[in-house]
Amino acid sequence: MSKVRLAGISGSLRQASCNTAILRTLQERLPDDVELSLLPLDGLPLYNGDLEGSQLPPAVAEFKAAVQAADGIVLCTPEYNFGTSGVLKNALDWASRPANASPLKAKRVLIMSSSPAFTGGVRAQAQLREAFASTLSRVVSHPPVVIAGVHEKVKEGRLVDESNLQFALAAVAALVSEVRADRAE
């Protein structure tokens, strides 16, 4: 069975981001036949349709190529003002082009969120589900991974709350299972 390659995307640019810490912890705990590569967003310019021609900005071209090459995507986002982060929305706007033929079309996606609040970022997830519906992506059917009180569950750059980690790993396993089922079709 060939390796499943996942792209991890954090919705935060902060060096000490809890969302990036969650993805890094998952990276370390995945089985050997699953690879999770983190895609940086800090070099992406603001989306501008005038730049969509044959000469995409290099950071955009690299990002889109990485999304295309991945078997699935694992997102982990904070919630800002009842929605996802602007940096993540910007990245998805770039990746969603051209409409109906983007690297996101039919791509399996797992959405996770975290927040210091007790809601864990559920409104950001709702917003992302709507955005992915428009890109024709295939969001994984799994109970939502929301990590509430995340500031108490991430220590020294890693998610240390074992119950949340196990739930997130189960969601990644569901994503991997759906990717493998797609390959078998």
C-alpha positions as CSV (number, residue, x, y, z in Angstrom):
1,M,0.0,0.0,0.0
2,S,1.5,3.3,-1.0
3,K,2.1,6.2,1.4
4,V,-0.8,8.7,1.9
5,R,0.6,12.2,1.5
6,L,-1.3,14.9,3.5
7,A,-0.9,18.7,3.4
8,G,-1.2,20.3,6.8
9,I,-2.4,23.9,6.8
10,S,-2.4,26.1,9.9
11,G,-4.8,29.1,9.9
12,S,-2.3,31.0,12.0
13,L,1.0,32.7,11.2
14,R,2.1,33.1,14.8
15,Q,5.4,31.4,15.6
16,A,3.9,30.0,18.8
17,S,0.6,29.1,17.1
18,C,-1.5,26.4,18.9
19,N,-2.9,25.4,15.5
20,T,0.5,24.8,14.1
21,A,1.5,23.0,17.3
22,I,-1.5,20.6,16.9
23,L,-0.4,19.8,13.3
24,R,3.2,19.2,14.4
25,T,2.0,16.9,17.1
26,L,-0.1,15.0,14.6
27,Q,2.9,14.8,12.2
28,E,4.9,13.0,14.9
29,R,2.1,10.5,15.8
30,L,1.0,9.4,12.4
31,P,1.7,5.9,11.2
32,D,4.7,5.3,8.9
33,D,2.5,5.0,5.8
34,V,1.1,8.5,6.3
35,E,3.0,11.7,5.7
36,L,1.9,15.1,6.8
37,S,3.8,18.1,5.3
38,L,3.0,21.6,6.7
39,L,2.4,24.2,4.0
40,P,3.4,27.7,5.0
41,L,1.1,30.6,4.3
42,D,3.2,33.6,5.3
43,G,4.6,34.1,1.8
44,L,1.3,34.2,-0.1
45,P,0.3,37.6,-1.3
46,L,-3.3,38.8,-0.9
47,Y,-5.5,37.3,-3.5
48,N,-5.7,39.4,-6.7
49,G,-7.4,38.0,-9.8
50,D,-5.2,40.1,-11.9
51,L,-2.3,37.9,-10.9
52,E,-4.0,34.6,-12.0
53,G,-2.5,34.5,-15.4
54,S,0.2,32.1,-16.6
55,Q,2.8,33.7,-14.3
56,L,1.5,33.2,-10.8
57,P,3.5,34.7,-8.0
58,P,6.1,32.0,-7.1
59,A,4.7,31.4,-3.5
60,V,1.2,30.9,-5.0
61,A,2.5,28.5,-7.6
62,E,4.3,26.4,-5.0
63,F,1.3,26.4,-2.7
64,K,-1.1,25.3,-5.4
65,A,1.4,22.6,-6.6
66,A,1.7,21.2,-3.0
67,V,-2.1,21.2,-2.6
68,Q,-2.4,19.4,-6.0
69,A,0.2,16.8,-5.0
70,A,-1.4,16.0,-1.7
71,D,-3.9,13.1,-1.3
72,G,-5.8,15.1,1.3
73,I,-5.6,18.2,3.4
74,V,-5.7,18.7,7.2
75,L,-6.6,22.2,8.3
76,C,-6.3,23.5,11.8
77,T,-7.7,27.0,12.3
78,P,-8.3,29.5,15.0
79,E,-11.5,31.4,15.2
80,Y,-11.4,35.2,14.7
81,N,-14.6,37.2,15.0
82,F,-16.9,34.2,14.5
83,G,-15.0,33.0,11.4
84,T,-11.7,31.6,10.1
85,S,-8.5,33.6,9.9
86,G,-8.0,35.9,7.0
87,V,-4.7,34.2,6.1
88,L,-6.4,30.9,5.7
89,K,-9.3,32.3,3.7
90,N,-6.7,34.1,1.4
91,A,-4.9,30.8,0.8
92,L,-8.1,29.0,0.0
93,D,-9.0,31.8,-2.4
94,W,-5.8,31.2,-4.3
95,A,-6.1,27.4,-4.2
96,S,-9.7,27.5,-5.4
97,R,-8.8,29.0,-8.8
98,P,-9.6,28.3,-11.6
99,A,-13.2,27.7,-10.6
100,N,-14.3,24.1,-11.1
101,A,-10.8,23.0,-12.1
102,S,-8.7,24.0,-9.0
103,P,-6.4,21.8,-7.0
104,L,-9.2,21.6,-4.3
105,K,-11.7,20.0,-6.6
106,A,-12.6,16.5,-5.2
107,K,-9.8,16.9,-2.7
108,R,-10.5,15.2,0.7
109,V,-10.3,17.8,3.5
110,L,-10.3,17.4,7.3
111,I,-11.2,20.6,9.2
112,M,-10.1,21.1,12.8
113,S,-10.2,24.2,15.0
114,S,-9.0,25.4,18.3
115,S,-9.7,28.3,20.5
116,P,-9.1,29.4,24.1
117,A,-12.9,29.8,24.2
118,F,-15.2,26.9,25.2
119,T,-16.6,26.7,21.7
120,G,-13.3,25.6,20.2
121,G,-13.7,27.4,16.9
122,V,-17.0,25.8,15.7
123,R,-18.1,28.9,13.9
124,A,-14.8,29.0,11.9
125,Q,-15.5,25.4,10.9
126,A,-19.0,26.3,9.7
127,Q,-17.6,29.0,7.6
128,L,-14.9,26.7,6.1
129,R,-17.5,24.0,5.3
130,E,-19.4,26.6,3.2
131,A,-16.2,27.6,1.5
132,F,-15.2,24.1,0.7
133,A,-18.7,23.3,-0.7
134,S,-18.1,26.0,-3.3
135,T,-14.7,24.5,-4.3
136,L,-16.2,21.0,-4.8
137,S,-13.8,19.7,-2.1
138,R,-14.9,16.6,-0.1
139,V,-15.0,17.4,3.6
140,V,-14.4,14.3,5.7
141,S,-17.5,12.8,7.4
142,H,-16.3,12.7,11.0
143,P,-17.5,14.4,14.2
144,P,-16.0,17.9,14.3
145,V,-12.5,18.2,15.9
146,V,-12.8,21.3,18.1
147,I,-10.2,21.9,20.8
148,A,-11.6,24.2,23.4
149,G,-9.4,25.8,26.0
150,V,-6.4,25.1,23.7
151,H,-4.1,27.5,25.6
152,E,-4.2,25.0,28.4
153,K,-3.7,21.9,26.2
154,V,-0.6,23.0,24.2
155,K,2.7,23.0,26.0
156,E,6.2,23.6,24.6
157,G,4.8,23.6,21.0
158,R,2.9,20.3,21.2
159,L,-0.7,19.2,22.0
160,V,-0.4,17.4,25.3
161,D,-4.0,16.7,26.0
162,E,-4.2,13.0,25.1
163,S,-8.0,12.8,24.7
164,N,-8.0,15.6,22.2
165,L,-5.0,14.2,20.4
166,Q,-6.5,10.8,20.1
167,F,-9.7,12.3,18.8
168,A,-7.8,14.3,16.2
169,L,-5.7,11.2,15.2
170,A,-9.0,9.3,14.7
171,A,-10.2,12.0,12.4
172,V,-7.0,11.9,10.4
173,A,-7.4,8.1,10.2
174,A,-10.9,8.7,8.8
175,L,-9.4,11.0,6.2
176,V,-6.8,8.5,5.3
177,S,-9.5,5.8,5.0
178,E,-11.5,8.0,2.6
179,V,-8.3,8.7,0.5
180,R,-7.6,5.0,0.3
181,A,-11.2,4.2,-0.7
182,D,-10.9,6.8,-3.5
183,R,-7.8,5.2,-4.7
184,A,-9.6,1.8,-4.9
185,E,-12.4,3.1,-7.1
